[in-house]
Amino acid sequence: MDNKEIDYKRAAEQLRNGEPLFGKDGALAPMLEHILDAALEGEMDAHLS
């Protein structure tokens, strides 16, 4: 898995195990990181063009 992919199976497993959604190790942390990285990359592309 590269940095651009989200491991949905791992997130689902964390939810089934009752782990938190949010926080550093939360189930949604990788998805949020991916969204923020994509937004920042878009901002940089727009700024530099």
mmCIF entry with sequence, helices, sheets and N, C-alpha, C, O atoms, coordinates in Angstrom:
data_MODEL
# 
_entry.id   MODEL 
# 
_entity.id                         1 
_entity.type                       polymer 
_entity.pdbx_number_of_molecules   1 
# 
_entity_poly.entity_id                      1 
_entity_poly.type                           'polypeptide(L)' 
_entity_poly.nstd_linkage                   no 
_entity_poly.nstd_monomer                   no 
_entity_poly.pdbx_seq_one_letter_code       MDNKEIDYKRAAEQLRNGEPLFGKDGALAPMLEHILDAALEGEMDAHLS 
_entity_poly.pdbx_seq_one_letter_code_can   MDNKEIDYKRAAEQLRNGEPLFGKDGALAPMLEHILDAALEGEMDAHLS 
_entity_poly.pdbx_strand_id                 A 
# 
loop_
_entity_poly_seq.entity_id 
_entity_poly_seq.num 
_entity_poly_seq.mon_id 
_entity_poly_seq.hetero 
1 1  MET n 
1 2  ASP n 
1 3  ASN n 
1 4  LYS n 
1 5  GLU n 
1 6  ILE n 
1 7  ASP n 
1 8  TYR n 
1 9  LYS n 
1 10 ARG n 
1 11 ALA n 
1 12 ALA n 
1 13 GLU n 
1 14 GLN n 
1 15 LEU n 
1 16 ARG n 
1 17 ASN n 
1 18 GLY n 
1 19 GLU n 
1 20 PRO n 
1 21 LEU n 
1 22 PHE n 
1 23 GLY n 
1 24 LYS n 
1 25 ASP n 
1 26 GLY n 
1 27 ALA n 
1 28 LEU n 
1 29 ALA n 
1 30 PRO n 
1 31 MET n 
1 32 LEU n 
1 33 GLU n 
1 34 HIS n 
1 35 ILE n 
1 36 LEU n 
1 37 ASP n 
1 38 ALA n 
1 39 ALA n 
1 40 LEU n 
1 41 GLU n 
1 42 GLY n 
1 43 GLU n 
1 44 MET n 
1 45 ASP n 
1 46 ALA n 
1 47 HIS n 
1 48 LEU n 
1 49 SER n 
# 
_struct_asym.id          A 
_struct_asym.entity_id   1 
# 
loop_
_struct_conf.conf_type_id 
_struct_conf.id 
_struct_conf.pdbx_PDB_helix_id 
_struct_conf.beg_label_comp_id 
_struct_conf.beg_label_asym_id 
_struct_conf.beg_label_seq_id 
_struct_conf.pdbx_beg_PDB_ins_code 
_struct_conf.end_label_comp_id 
_struct_conf.end_label_asym_id 
_struct_conf.end_label_seq_id 
_struct_conf.pdbx_end_PDB_ins_code 
_struct_conf.beg_auth_comp_id 
_struct_conf.beg_auth_asym_id 
_struct_conf.beg_auth_seq_id 
_struct_conf.end_auth_comp_id 
_struct_conf.end_auth_asym_id 
_struct_conf.end_auth_seq_id 
_struct_conf.pdbx_PDB_helix_class 
_struct_conf.details 
_struct_conf.pdbx_PDB_helix_length 
HELX_P HELX_P1 AA1 TYR A 8  ? ARG A 16 ? TYR A 8  ARG A 16 1 ? 9  
HELX_P HELX_P2 AA2 ALA A 29 ? LEU A 48 ? ALA A 29 LEU A 48 1 ? 20 
# 
_struct_conf_type.id          HELX_P 
_struct_conf_type.criteria    ? 
_struct_conf_type.reference   ? 
# 
loop_
_atom_site.group_PDB 
_atom_site.id 
_atom_site.type_symbol 
_atom_site.label_atom_id 
_atom_site.label_alt_id 
_atom_site.label_comp_id 
_atom_site.label_asym_id 
_atom_site.label_entity_id 
_atom_site.label_seq_id 
_atom_site.pdbx_PDB_ins_code 
_atom_site.Cartn_x 
_atom_site.Cartn_y 
_atom_site.Cartn_z 
_atom_site.occupancy 
_atom_site.B_iso_or_equiv 
_atom_site.pdbx_formal_charge 
_atom_site.auth_seq_id 
_atom_site.auth_comp_id 
_atom_site.auth_asym_id 
_atom_site.auth_atom_id 
_atom_site.pdbx_PDB_model_num 
ATOM 1   N N  . MET A 1 1  ? 0.844   -1.190 0.000   1.00 0.00 ? 1  MET A N  1 
ATOM 2   C CA . MET A 1 1  ? 0.000   0.000  0.000   1.00 0.00 ? 1  MET A CA 1 
ATOM 3   C C  . MET A 1 1  ? 0.881   1.241  0.000   1.00 0.00 ? 1  MET A C  1 
ATOM 4   O O  . MET A 1 1  ? 1.768   1.375  0.842   1.00 0.00 ? 1  MET A O  1 
ATOM 5   N N  . ASP A 1 2  ? 0.642   2.140  -0.931  1.00 0.00 ? 2  ASP A N  1 
ATOM 6   C CA . ASP A 1 2  ? 1.416   3.379  -0.941  1.00 0.00 ? 2  ASP A CA 1 
ATOM 7   C C  . ASP A 1 2  ? 0.690   4.448  -0.126  1.00 0.00 ? 2  ASP A C  1 
ATOM 8   O O  . ASP A 1 2  ? -0.386  4.194  0.417   1.00 0.00 ? 2  ASP A O  1 
ATOM 9   N N  . ASN A 1 3  ? 1.275   5.634  -0.042  1.00 0.00 ? 3  ASN A N  1 
ATOM 10  C CA . ASN A 1 3  ? 0.725   6.704  0.790   1.00 0.00 ? 3  ASN A CA 1 
ATOM 11  C C  . ASN A 1 3  ? -0.606  7.236  0.293   1.00 0.00 ? 3  ASN A C  1 
ATOM 12  O O  . ASN A 1 3  ? -1.333  7.868  1.059   1.00 0.00 ? 3  ASN A O  1 
ATOM 13  N N  . LYS A 1 4  ? -0.951  6.999  -0.972  1.00 0.00 ? 4  LYS A N  1 
ATOM 14  C CA . LYS A 1 4  ? -2.172  7.551  -1.546  1.00 0.00 ? 4  LYS A CA 1 
ATOM 15  C C  . LYS A 1 4  ? -3.381  6.634  -1.337  1.00 0.00 ? 4  LYS A C  1 
ATOM 16  O O  . LYS A 1 4  ? -4.500  7.024  -1.671  1.00 0.00 ? 4  LYS A O  1 
ATOM 17  N N  . GLU A 1 5  ? -3.188  5.434  -0.798  1.00 0.00 ? 5  GLU A N  1 
ATOM 18  C CA . GLU A 1 5  ? -4.277  4.493  -0.610  1.00 0.00 ? 5  GLU A CA 1 
ATOM 19  C C  . GLU A 1 5  ? -4.757  4.512  0.833   1.00 0.00 ? 5  GLU A C  1 
ATOM 20  O O  . GLU A 1 5  ? -3.991  4.763  1.764   1.00 0.00 ? 5  GLU A O  1 
ATOM 21  N N  . ILE A 1 6  ? -6.044  4.240  0.990   1.00 0.00 ? 6  ILE A N  1 
ATOM 22  C CA . ILE A 1 6  ? -6.642  4.166  2.317   1.00 0.00 ? 6  ILE A CA 1 
ATOM 23  C C  . ILE A 1 6  ? -6.974  2.705  2.590   1.00 0.00 ? 6  ILE A C  1 
ATOM 24  O O  . ILE A 1 6  ? -7.575  2.042  1.745   1.00 0.00 ? 6  ILE A O  1 
ATOM 25  N N  . ASP A 1 7  ? -6.597  2.200  3.743   1.00 0.00 ? 7  ASP A N  1 
ATOM 26  C CA . ASP A 1 7  ? -6.848  0.806  4.106   1.00 0.00 ? 7  ASP A CA 1 
ATOM 27  C C  . ASP A 1 7  ? -8.220  0.710  4.775   1.00 0.00 ? 7  ASP A C  1 
ATOM 28  O O  . ASP A 1 7  ? -8.337  0.780  5.998   1.00 0.00 ? 7  ASP A O  1 
ATOM 29  N N  . TYR A 1 8  ? -9.256  0.548  3.945   1.00 0.00 ? 8  TYR A N  1 
ATOM 30  C CA . TYR A 1 8  ? -10.623 0.497  4.459   1.00 0.00 ? 8  TYR A CA 1 
ATOM 31  C C  . TYR A 1 8  ? -10.864 -0.744 5.309   1.00 0.00 ? 8  TYR A C  1 
ATOM 32  O O  . TYR A 1 8  ? -11.630 -0.703 6.272   1.00 0.00 ? 8  TYR A O  1 
ATOM 33  N N  . LYS A 1 9  ? -10.213 -1.842 4.956   1.00 0.00 ? 9  LYS A N  1 
ATOM 34  C CA . LYS A 1 9  ? -10.388 -3.074 5.735   1.00 0.00 ? 9  LYS A CA 1 
ATOM 35  C C  . LYS A 1 9  ? -9.867  -2.888 7.154   1.00 0.00 ? 9  LYS A C  1 
ATOM 36  O O  . LYS A 1 9  ? -10.486 -3.345 8.114   1.00 0.00 ? 9  LYS A O  1 
ATOM 37  N N  . ARG A 1 10 ? -8.732  -2.218 7.282   1.00 0.00 ? 10 ARG A N  1 
ATOM 38  C CA . ARG A 1 10 ? -8.167  -1.976 8.618   1.00 0.00 ? 10 ARG A CA 1 
ATOM 39  C C  . ARG A 1 10 ? -9.075  -1.054 9.422   1.00 0.00 ? 10 ARG A C  1 
ATOM 40  O O  . ARG A 1 10 ? -9.281  -1.269 10.616  1.00 0.00 ? 10 ARG A O  1 
ATOM 41  N N  . ALA A 1 11 ? -9.621  -0.025 8.768   1.00 0.00 ? 11 ALA A N  1 
ATOM 42  C CA . ALA A 1 11 ? -10.529 0.895  9.453   1.00 0.00 ? 11 ALA A CA 1 
ATOM 43  C C  . ALA A 1 11 ? -11.775 0.158  9.923   1.00 0.00 ? 11 ALA A C  1 
ATOM 44  O O  . ALA A 1 11 ? -12.231 0.371  11.046  1.00 0.00 ? 11 ALA A O  1 
ATOM 45  N N  . ALA A 1 12 ? -12.331 -0.708 9.076   1.00 0.00 ? 12 ALA A N  1 
ATOM 46  C CA . ALA A 1 12 ? -13.515 -1.480 9.461   1.00 0.00 ? 12 ALA A CA 1 
ATOM 47  C C  . ALA A 1 12 ? -13.197 -2.409 10.626  1.00 0.00 ? 12 ALA A C  1 
ATOM 48  O O  . ALA A 1 12 ? -14.010 -2.562 11.538  1.00 0.00 ? 12 ALA A O  1 
ATOM 49  N N  . GLU A 1 13 ? -12.032 -3.020 10.602  1.00 0.00 ? 13 GLU A N  1 
ATOM 50  C CA . GLU A 1 13 ? -11.625 -3.905 11.696  1.00 0.00 ? 13 GLU A CA 1 
ATOM 51  C C  . GLU A 1 13 ? -11.487 -3.125 13.003  1.00 0.00 ? 13 GLU A C  1 
ATOM 52  O O  . GLU A 1 13 ? -11.902 -3.605 14.058  1.00 0.00 ? 13 GLU A O  1 
ATOM 53  N N  . GLN A 1 14 ? -10.913 -1.934 12.938  1.00 0.00 ? 14 GLN A N  1 
ATOM 54  C CA . GLN A 1 14 ? -10.785 -1.102 14.133  1.00 0.00 ? 14 GLN A CA 1 
ATOM 55  C C  . GLN A 1 14 ? -12.164 -0.763 14.695  1.00 0.00 ? 14 GLN A C  1 
ATOM 56  O O  . GLN A 1 14 ? -12.361 -0.788 15.910  1.00 0.00 ? 14 GLN A O  1 
ATOM 57  N N  . LEU A 1 15 ? -13.114 -0.448 13.822  1.00 0.00 ? 15 LEU A N  1 
ATOM 58  C CA . LEU A 1 15 ? -14.465 -0.129 14.277  1.00 0.00 ? 15 LEU A CA 1 
ATOM 59  C C  . LEU A 1 15 ? -15.124 -1.342 14.918  1.00 0.00 ? 15 LEU A C  1 
ATOM 60  O O  . LEU A 1 15 ? -15.778 -1.212 15.953  1.00 0.00 ? 15 LEU A O  1 
ATOM 61  N N  . ARG A 1 16 ? -14.963 -2.519 14.319  1.00 0.00 ? 16 ARG A N  1 
ATOM 62  C CA . ARG A 1 16 ? -15.535 -3.744 14.897  1.00 0.00 ? 16 ARG A CA 1 
ATOM 63  C C  . ARG A 1 16 ? -14.940 -4.040 16.265  1.00 0.00 ? 16 ARG A C  1 
ATOM 64  O O  . ARG A 1 16 ? -15.619 -4.588 17.133  1.00 0.00 ? 16 ARG A O  1 
ATOM 65  N N  . ASN A 1 17 ? -13.680 -3.684 16.461  1.00 0.00 ? 17 ASN A N  1 
ATOM 66  C CA . ASN A 1 17 ? -13.011 -3.931 17.738  1.00 0.00 ? 17 ASN A CA 1 
ATOM 67  C C  . ASN A 1 17 ? -13.306 -2.862 18.779  1.00 0.00 ? 17 ASN A C  1 
ATOM 68  O O  . ASN A 1 17 ? -12.809 -2.936 19.903  1.00 0.00 ? 17 ASN A O  1 
ATOM 69  N N  . GLY A 1 18 ? -14.114 -1.865 18.414  1.00 0.00 ? 18 GLY A N  1 
ATOM 70  C CA . GLY A 1 18 ? -14.483 -0.826 19.369  1.00 0.00 ? 18 GLY A CA 1 
ATOM 71  C C  . GLY A 1 18 ? -13.426 0.242  19.574  1.00 0.00 ? 18 GLY A C  1 
ATOM 72  O O  . GLY A 1 18 ? -13.480 0.992  20.549  1.00 0.00 ? 18 GLY A O  1 
ATOM 73  N N  . GLU A 1 19 ? -12.471 0.319  18.670  1.00 0.00 ? 19 GLU A N  1 
ATOM 74  C CA . GLU A 1 19 ? -11.441 1.351  18.784  1.00 0.00 ? 19 GLU A CA 1 
ATOM 75  C C  . GLU A 1 19 ? -12.032 2.704  18.394  1.00 0.00 ? 19 GLU A C  1 
ATOM 76  O O  . GLU A 1 19 ? -13.031 2.755  17.677  1.00 0.00 ? 19 GLU A O  1 
ATOM 77  N N  . PRO A 1 20 ? -11.434 3.794  18.852  1.00 0.00 ? 20 PRO A N  1 
ATOM 78  C CA . PRO A 1 20 ? -11.994 5.125  18.581  1.00 0.00 ? 20 PRO A CA 1 
ATOM 79  C C  . PRO A 1 20 ? -11.924 5.501  17.100  1.00 0.00 ? 20 PRO A C  1 
ATOM 80  O O  . PRO A 1 20 ? -11.069 5.020  16.357  1.00 0.00 ? 20 PRO A O  1 
ATOM 81  N N  . LEU A 1 21 ? -12.850 6.377  16.696  1.00 0.00 ? 21 LEU A N  1 
ATOM 82  C CA . LEU A 1 21 ? -12.867 6.884  15.326  1.00 0.00 ? 21 LEU A CA 1 
ATOM 83  C C  . LEU A 1 21 ? -11.798 7.934  15.109  1.00 0.00 ? 21 LEU A C  1 
ATOM 84  O O  . LEU A 1 21 ? -11.141 7.960  14.068  1.00 0.00 ? 21 LEU A O  1 
ATOM 85  N N  . PHE A 1 22 ? -11.626 8.798  16.092  1.00 0.00 ? 22 PHE A N  1 
ATOM 86  C CA . PHE A 1 22 ? -10.749 9.951  15.948  1.00 0.00 ? 22 PHE A CA 1 
ATOM 87  C C  . PHE A 1 22 ? -9.525  9.808  16.836  1.00 0.00 ? 22 PHE A C  1 
ATOM 88  O O  . PHE A 1 22 ? -9.436  8.886  17.647  1.00 0.00 ? 22 PHE A O  1 
ATOM 89  N N  . GLY A 1 23 ? -8.595  10.719 16.676  1.00 0.00 ? 23 GLY A N  1 
ATOM 90  C CA . GLY A 1 23 ? -7.359  10.690 17.440  1.00 0.00 ? 23 GLY A CA 1 
ATOM 91  C C  . GLY A 1 23 ? -6.224  10.164 16.586  1.00 0.00 ? 23 GLY A C  1 
ATOM 92  O O  . GLY A 1 23 ? -6.420  9.771  15.436  1.00 0.00 ? 23 GLY A O  1 
ATOM 93  N N  . LYS A 1 24 ? -5.036  10.161 17.163  1.00 0.00 ? 24 LYS A N  1 
ATOM 94  C CA . LYS A 1 24 ? -3.835  9.780  16.416  1.00 0.00 ? 24 LYS A CA 1 
ATOM 95  C C  . LYS A 1 24 ? -3.944  8.383  15.818  1.00 0.00 ? 24 LYS A C  1 
ATOM 96  O O  . LYS A 1 24 ? -3.540  8.177  14.674  1.00 0.00 ? 24 LYS A O  1 
ATOM 97  N N  . ASP A 1 25 ? -4.471  7.434  16.552  1.00 0.00 ? 25 ASP A N  1 
ATOM 98  C CA . ASP A 1 25 ? -4.577  6.051  16.082  1.00 0.00 ? 25 ASP A CA 1 
ATOM 99  C C  . ASP A 1 25 ? -6.009  5.663  15.745  1.00 0.00 ? 25 ASP A C  1 
ATOM 100 O O  . ASP A 1 25 ? -6.322  4.478  15.635  1.00 0.00 ? 25 ASP A O  1 
ATOM 101 N N  . GLY A 1 26 ? -6.879  6.652  15.580  1.00 0.00 ? 26 GLY A N  1 
ATOM 102 C CA . GLY A 1 26 ? -8.280  6.380  15.288  1.00 0.00 ? 26 GLY A CA 1 
ATOM 103 C C  . GLY A 1 26 ? -8.485  5.790  13.902  1.00 0.00 ? 26 GLY A C  1 
ATOM 104 O O  . GLY A 1 26 ? -7.621  5.888  13.032  1.00 0.00 ? 26 GLY A O  1 
ATOM 105 N N  . ALA A 1 27 ? -9.648  5.176  13.716  1.00 0.00 ? 27 ALA A N  1 
ATOM 106 C CA . ALA A 1 27 ? -9.961  4.516  12.448  1.00 0.00 ? 27 ALA A CA 1 
ATOM 107 C C  . ALA A 1 27 ? -10.018 5.499  11.286  1.00 0.00 ? 27 ALA A C  1 
ATOM 108 O O  . ALA A 1 27 ? -9.717  5.128  10.151  1.00 0.00 ? 27 ALA A O  1 
ATOM 109 N N  . LEU A 1 28 ? -10.398 6.743  11.547  1.00 0.00 ? 28 LEU A N  1 
ATOM 110 C CA . LEU A 1 28 ? -10.534 7.724  10.474  1.00 0.00 ? 28 LEU A CA 1 
ATOM 111 C C  . LEU A 1 28 ? -9.278  8.564  10.250  1.00 0.00 ? 28 LEU A C  1 
ATOM 112 O O  . LEU A 1 28 ? -9.246  9.381  9.329   1.00 0.00 ? 28 LEU A O  1 
ATOM 113 N N  . ALA A 1 29 ? -8.256  8.381  11.061  1.00 0.00 ? 29 ALA A N  1 
ATOM 114 C CA . ALA A 1 29 ? -7.034  9.182  10.941  1.00 0.00 ? 29 ALA A CA 1 
ATOM 115 C C  . ALA A 1 29 ? -6.380  9.062  9.563   1.00 0.00 ? 29 ALA A C  1 
ATOM 116 O O  . ALA A 1 29 ? -6.022  10.087 8.982   1.00 0.00 ? 29 ALA A O  1 
ATOM 117 N N  . PRO A 1 30 ? -6.208  7.852  9.012   1.00 0.00 ? 30 PRO A N  1 
ATOM 118 C CA . PRO A 1 30 ? -5.588  7.767  7.679   1.00 0.00 ? 30 PRO A CA 1 
ATOM 119 C C  . PRO A 1 30 ? -6.432  8.441  6.597   1.00 0.00 ? 30 PRO A C  1 
ATOM 120 O O  . PRO A 1 30 ? -5.890  9.066  5.686   1.00 0.00 ? 30 PRO A O  1 
ATOM 121 N N  . MET A 1 31 ? -7.760  8.315  6.698   1.00 0.00 ? 31 MET A N  1 
ATOM 122 C CA . MET A 1 31 ? -8.634  8.941  5.710   1.00 0.00 ? 31 MET A CA 1 
ATOM 123 C C  . MET A 1 31 ? -8.547  10.459 5.808   1.00 0.00 ? 31 MET A C  1 
ATOM 124 O O  . MET A 1 31 ? -8.475  11.146 4.789   1.00 0.00 ? 31 MET A O  1 
ATOM 125 N N  . LEU A 1 32 ? -8.554  10.977 7.014   1.00 0.00 ? 32 LEU A N  1 
ATOM 126 C CA . LEU A 1 32 ? -8.439  12.420 7.215   1.00 0.00 ? 32 LEU A CA 1 
ATOM 127 C C  . LEU A 1 32 ? -7.088  12.922 6.705   1.00 0.00 ? 32 LEU A C  1 
ATOM 128 O O  . LEU A 1 32 ? -7.011  13.980 6.079   1.00 0.00 ? 32 LEU A O  1 
ATOM 129 N N  . GLU A 1 33 ? -6.038  12.170 6.971   1.00 0.00 ? 33 GLU A N  1 
ATOM 130 C CA . GLU A 1 33 ? -4.710  12.552 6.483   1.00 0.00 ? 33 GLU A CA 1 
ATOM 131 C C  . GLU A 1 33 ? -4.688  12.604 4.954   1.00 0.00 ? 33 GLU A C  1 
ATOM 132 O O  . GLU A 1 33 ? -4.120  13.525 4.368   1.00 0.00 ? 33 GLU A O  1 
ATOM 133 N N  . HIS A 1 34 ? -5.303  11.622 4.320   1.00 0.00 ? 34 HIS A N  1 
ATOM 134 C CA . HIS A 1 34 ? -5.361  11.581 2.857   1.00 0.00 ? 34 HIS A CA 1 
ATOM 135 C C  . HIS A 1 34 ? -6.119  12.790 2.312   1.00 0.00 ? 34 HIS A C  1 
ATOM 136 O O  . HIS A 1 34 ? -5.679  13.413 1.346   1.00 0.00 ? 34 HIS A O  1 
ATOM 137 N N  . ILE A 1 35 ? -7.248  13.123 2.921   1.00 0.00 ? 35 ILE A N  1 
ATOM 138 C CA . ILE A 1 35 ? -8.053  14.267 2.479   1.00 0.00 ? 35 ILE A CA 1 
ATOM 139 C C  . ILE A 1 35 ? -7.271  15.565 2.637   1.00 0.00 ? 35 ILE A C  1 
ATOM 140 O O  . ILE A 1 35 ? -7.257  16.397 1.729   1.00 0.00 ? 35 ILE A O  1 
ATOM 141 N N  . LEU A 1 36 ? -6.624  15.742 3.779   1.00 0.00 ? 36 LEU A N  1 
ATOM 142 C CA . LEU A 1 36 ? -5.859  16.967 4.019   1.00 0.00 ? 36 LEU A CA 1 
ATOM 143 C C  . LEU A 1 36 ? -4.662  17.077 3.077   1.00 0.00 ? 36 LEU A C  1 
ATOM 144 O O  . LEU A 1 36 ? -4.363  18.160 2.573   1.00 0.00 ? 36 LEU A O  1 
ATOM 145 N N  . ASP A 1 37 ? -3.979  15.960 2.840   1.00 0.00 ? 37 ASP A N  1 
ATOM 146 C CA . ASP A 1 37 ? -2.845  15.978 1.906   1.00 0.00 ? 37 ASP A CA 1 
ATOM 147 C C  . ASP A 1 37 ? -3.294  16.359 0.500   1.00 0.00 ? 37 ASP A C  1 
ATOM 148 O O  . ASP A 1 37 ? -2.626  17.139 -0.179  1.00 0.00 ? 37 ASP A O  1 
ATOM 149 N N  . ALA A 1 38 ? -4.427  15.808 0.065   1.00 0.00 ? 38 ALA A N  1 
ATOM 150 C CA . ALA A 1 38 ? -4.944  16.127 -1.268  1.00 0.00 ? 38 ALA A CA 1 
ATOM 151 C C  . ALA A 1 38 ? -5.331  17.598 -1.357  1.00 0.00 ? 38 ALA A C  1 
ATOM 152 O O  . ALA A 1 38 ? -5.077  18.248 -2.371  1.00 0.00 ? 38 ALA A O  1 
ATOM 153 N N  . ALA A 1 39 ? -5.945  18.125 -0.298  1.00 0.00 ? 39 ALA A N  1 
ATOM 154 C CA . ALA A 1 39 ? -6.334  19.537 -0.292  1.00 0.00 ? 39 ALA A CA 1 
ATOM 155 C C  . ALA A 1 39 ? -5.105  20.440 -0.330  1.00 0.00 ? 39 ALA A C  1 
ATOM 156 O O  . ALA A 1 39 ? -5.081  21.422 -1.071  1.00 0.00 ? 39 ALA A O  1 
ATOM 157 N N  . LEU A 1 40 ? -4.094  20.116 0.457   1.00 0.00 ? 40 LEU A N  1 
ATOM 158 C CA . LEU A 1 40 ? -2.873  20.919 0.466   1.00 0.00 ? 40 LEU A CA 1 
ATOM 159 C C  . LEU A 1 40 ? -2.151  20.852 -0.875  1.00 0.00 ? 40 LEU A C  1 
ATOM 160 O O  . LEU A 1 40 ? -1.610  21.854 -1.343  1.00 0.00 ? 40 LEU A O  1 
ATOM 161 N N  . GLU A 1 41 ? -2.142  19.680 -1.490  1.00 0.00 ? 41 GLU A N  1 
ATOM 162 C CA . GLU A 1 41 ? -1.512  19.541 -2.801  1.00 0.00 ? 41 GLU A CA 1 
ATOM 163 C C  . GLU A 1 41 ? -2.246  20.395 -3.837  1.00 0.00 ? 41 GLU A C  1 
ATOM 164 O O  . GLU A 1 41 ? -1.617  21.024 -4.688  1.00 0.00 ? 41 GLU A O  1 
ATOM 165 N N  . GLY A 1 42 ? -3.566  20.412 -3.761  1.00 0.00 ? 42 GLY A N  1 
ATOM 166 C CA . GLY A 1 42 ? -4.350  21.250 -4.663  1.00 0.00 ? 42 GLY A CA 1 
ATOM 167 C C  . GLY A 1 42 ? -4.081  22.724 -4.447  1.00 0.00 ? 42 GLY A C  1 
ATOM 168 O O  . GLY A 1 42 ? -3.993  23.490 -5.407  1.00 0.00 ? 42 GLY A O  1 
ATOM 169 N N  . GLU A 1 43 ? -3.952  23.125 -3.200  1.00 0.00 ? 43 GLU A N  1 
ATOM 170 C CA . GLU A 1 43 ? -3.636  24.521 -2.881  1.00 0.00 ? 43 GLU A CA 1 
ATOM 171 C C  . GLU A 1 43 ? -2.274  24.910 -3.444  1.00 0.00 ? 43 GLU A C  1 
ATOM 172 O O  . GLU A 1 43 ? -2.118  25.992 -4.011  1.00 0.00 ? 43 GLU A O  1 
ATOM 173 N N  . MET A 1 44 ? -1.293  24.032 -3.289  1.00 0.00 ? 44 MET A N  1 
ATOM 174 C CA . MET A 1 44 ? 0.047   24.321 -3.807  1.00 0.00 ? 44 MET A CA 1 
ATOM 175 C C  . MET A 1 44 ? 0.036   24.408 -5.330  1.00 0.00 ? 44 MET A C  1 
ATOM 176 O O  . MET A 1 44 ? 0.664   25.294 -5.909  1.00 0.00 ? 44 MET A O  1 
ATOM 177 N N  . ASP A 1 45 ? -0.679  23.488 -5.979  1.00 0.00 ? 45 ASP A N  1 
ATOM 178 C CA . ASP A 1 45 ? -0.770  23.523 -7.442  1.00 0.00 ? 45 ASP A CA 1 
ATOM 179 C C  . ASP A 1 45 ? -1.404  24.827 -7.911  1.00 0.00 ? 45 ASP A C  1 
ATOM 180 O O  . ASP A 1 45 ? -0.925  25.444 -8.863  1.00 0.00 ? 45 ASP A O  1 
ATOM 181 N N  . ALA A 1 46 ? -2.474  25.246 -7.250  1.00 0.00 ? 46 ALA A N  1 
ATOM 182 C CA . ALA A 1 46 ? -3.158  26.486 -7.629  1.00 0.00 ? 46 ALA A CA 1 
ATOM 183 C C  . ALA A 1 46 ? -2.266  27.698 -7.375  1.00 0.00 ? 46 ALA A C  1 
ATOM 184 O O  . ALA A 1 46 ? -2.244  28.640 -8.168  1.00 0.00 ? 46 ALA A O  1 
ATOM 185 N N  . HIS A 1 47 ? -1.537  27.666 -6.273  1.00 0.00 ? 47 HIS A N  1 
ATOM 186 C CA . HIS A 1 47 ? -0.672  28.787 -5.913  1.00 0.00 ? 47 HIS A CA 1 
ATOM 187 C C  . HIS A 1 47 ? 0.498   28.935 -6.892  1.00 0.00 ? 47 HIS A C  1 
ATOM 188 O O  . HIS A 1 47 ? 0.888   30.050 -7.236  1.00 0.00 ? 47 HIS A O  1 
ATOM 189 N N  . LEU A 1 48 ? 1.050   27.809 -7.333  1.00 0.00 ? 48 LEU A N  1 
ATOM 190 C CA . LEU A 1 48 ? 2.233   27.835 -8.190  1.00 0.00 ? 48 LEU A CA 1 
ATOM 191 C C  . LEU A 1 48 ? 1.915   27.995 -9.671  1.00 0.00 ? 48 LEU A C  1 
ATOM 192 O O  . LEU A 1 48 ? 2.819   28.225 -10.473 1.00 0.00 ? 48 LEU A O  1 
ATOM 193 N N  . SER A 1 49 ? 0.654   27.878 -10.041 1.00 0.00 ? 49 SER A N  1 
ATOM 194 C CA . SER A 1 49 ? 0.325   28.007 -11.475 1.00 0.00 ? 49 SER A CA 1 
ATOM 195 C C  . SER A 1 49 ? -0.150  29.402 -11.829 1.00 0.00 ? 49 SER A C  1 
ATOM 196 O O  . SER A 1 49 ? -0.463  29.672 -12.988 1.00 0.00 ? 49 SER A O  1 
# 
